[in-house]
Amino acid sequence: MSVLILFLLCIGAGIIAGVFFAFSSFIMKALAGQPPEHGADAMRRINVTVLNPGFLGIFMGSAILSVAAIVAAFVPWHAGRSLWMIAAGVCYLLGTFLVTMLFNVPRNERLARMTDGSQEAHRYWALYLREWTFWNHVRALAAASSAATAAMALWLMP
């Protein structure tokens, strides 16, 4: 069962890392290059569109698999492999899932409440780009780390 959990976590965390990497490496830069009202409007549309079964299934499913990997690490305990399993779960849960909920989602919600074309929205967009992108870098790195540590745990399987 641990092999399946780790294999699926490796794939799920890797897909999420790729999505977040795309945002960090070119999507946010493209939005920043637009007039603020256009960039903000595009981001609002992305934030609505991303709430779909495909993305949420992988994003939330990887969080569930992270918990399962942590629990499975203790049954039975194998020092090397179990530590990699715990690392895989913790990287995703704290660095990807929790960061999303605590830092990216609140910024998305605030952006959604802004009136298009207002001075407040114009000022917030510049701040949003910096802060949201910083936290996106964190969660992309955490998801990639989760995938890598899950792969390492798989490699150490008997």
N, C-alpha and C positions, 0 to 999 in steps of 0.2 A: 504494500500500500504506500509506503514511503517513496518508492520509486515513482509511482504515478503522481503523487502530490508534488514532488520536486520537479518532475518533468513538466507538468502543467504550469507550475509556478514559474519555472524558467521561461517558458513560452509566453505566458501572460505578462509577466514583469518586463520581458524583452519587448513585447508589442507596445506596452504603455511607455516604456523608455523611449521607443522610437517616435511615438506620437509627441511626447513632451520635448524630445530633442528637435523635432521638426519645428515646433513653436519657438524654441529658443534660438535655433540657428537661422531661420528665415521668415517664418510667418509673422512674428512680432515686429521684425525689421521692416517687412513690407507694410504692415499696418501703421507703423510709426512714420513711414514715408508719405502717408496720405494726409490730407487736411484733417485736423482733429475730429471734426464731426463725422467724416467718412470712416476713419479708422475705428472710432468708438462704435459707430453703427455696425460695422462689419464684425467687430468683436462681440457685440451684443447678439448678433445673429448666430455666430459660432457658439456662444454660450447656451443658446436655446437648442441649436441643432445637435450639439454633443450629447444631449440627454436622450440617447436612443439605446435600444436593447443591445446592440453590438458593442458599443463603447462601454456602457455601464456594466454589461455582463462580464467583460474582461477586467475592467477596473475593480469592480466589487468582488468578482470571482477570485481575483488575485489576492485581495485582502483576506477572503475566507481561506484560501489556500495557504496564506502566510500564517494564520492562526493554526491551521492543521499541521504545517511544517514544524512550528514551535512545539506543539503537543507531541507530534510523532518523534521529535528529537529525543524525548525522554523514554521512549518505549521501543526497543531497549536503548540504553545510553551507550554510545560509542564515542569516546572523547573527541576525536578529530571530526568525524562526520556530523555528530550531533551539534557541535559548535557552529559548523558551517550552515546547518539547517536553521538553527536559531538566528544566525546572522541574516540569512535570506529572509526569514519572516519579519524580523525587526526592521531591516532596511526598508522593506516595502510598507509595513504598517506605520512606522513612525515617519520615515522620510518621504514617502509618496502619499499614502492615504491621509495621514494626520495633517501633513503640510497642506494638502489640497483643501481639507475641511477647515483648517484654522487660518490659512493665509490667502489662497487663491479664490475660494468660493465667496468669502465676504467681500473681496474686491469686485468680483463679478456682480454680486448682488447690489453693491453700491453703484456700480456703473449702470446697471439696469434701471435704477431709480432716477438717474439724471435726465433732465429735460434736454432733448436734442438742441444743439446750437446755443445753449446757455453759457454764460461766462464760467459758472461753476463747473459745468461739464468740460469746458475747454481746459480749465486749470487742472481738473482732476485727471484728465486723459494723460498728461505728461507724467504725473505722479504714478498713475496706474501702470503705465508702460514700464517704468523703472522697477517698481515694487513687485508687480505681478511676474515680470520676467525673471527677476532675481529668485523668487520662490519657485518658479517653474524650473530654473536651472537646478535647484536643490532637489526637486522631486524627480527630474530626469536622471540625475546622478544616482539618487537612491534606488530608483527602479532598475537602472542598469546594474547597480551593485547587488541588488536582490537577485537578478537573473544570473549574474556571475557566481555569486555564492551558492545559489541553488545548483548550478552546474558543477561547482567544486564538490558539493555534497554528493551529487550523483556519481561523480568520478571516483569518490571514495567508497562507494557501495561495494559490498562483497560480491 
